[in-house]
Amino acid sequence: MPFANIKLPEGTANHALKEEIIHRTTNLLVEYFGEQARPHTMVLIEEVADGGWGRADETLTKAKMGLK
């Protein structure tokens, strides 16, 4: 069963964008594993609280990334 876990900064994606990410990610995985994988493919989108993640030893916030 293909599984994709996508983490986004909280509040940066509306319902329509999340739906698009789910559809496009599913289609990408089906390209690799074949159509038989579609009904078993899971895409999980998690929203991470502002300042709740980092990269290169730096805490990231929406302000630091130029997001609102």
C-alpha positions in Angstrom: 0.0 0.0 0.0 1.6 3.3 -1.1 1.6 5.9 1.6 2.6 9.6 1.5 2.8 11.8 4.5 3.0 15.5 3.6 3.6 18.1 6.3 2.7 21.8 5.7 2.9 24.8 7.9 -0.5 25.3 9.7 -2.9 27.5 7.8 -1.0 27.6 4.5 -3.3 25.3 2.5 -7.0 25.5 2.1 -9.3 22.6 1.5 -9.1 22.9 -2.3 -5.3 22.9 -2.3 -5.2 19.8 0.1 -7.6 18.0 -2.2 -5.4 18.8 -5.2 -2.3 17.6 -3.4 -4.1 14.3 -2.5 -5.2 13.8 -6.1 -1.9 14.6 -7.7 0.1 12.6 -5.2 -2.2 9.6 -5.7 -1.8 9.9 -9.5 2.0 10.1 -9.1 2.1 6.9 -7.0 -0.2 5.1 -9.4 2.3 6.0 -12.2 4.9 4.1 -10.4 2.9 1.2 -8.9 0.1 0.8 -11.5 -3.6 1.4 -11.4 -4.1 -1.5 -9.0 -2.5 0.6 -6.3 -5.1 3.4 -6.5 -7.6 1.9 -4.1 -4.9 1.2 -1.5 -3.0 4.5 -1.8 -3.1 6.7 1.3 -2.1 10.4 1.4 -2.0 12.1 4.8 -1.6 15.8 5.0 -0.6 17.1 8.4 -0.4 20.8 9.5 2.5 21.6 11.7 2.1 24.5 14.2 4.0 27.7 13.4 7.5 27.3 14.7 7.0 23.6 15.3 9.6 22.4 12.8 13.0 23.4 11.6 15.8 22.8 9.1 19.6 23.1 9.4 19.4 23.7 13.1 17.0 26.7 12.7 13.3 26.8 13.8 11.2 27.8 10.8 8.2 30.1 11.1 5.8 31.4 8.4 7.3 34.9 8.9 10.8 33.5 8.2 9.6 31.8 5.1 7.7 34.9 3.9 4.3 33.3 4.4 1.3 35.0 6.0 
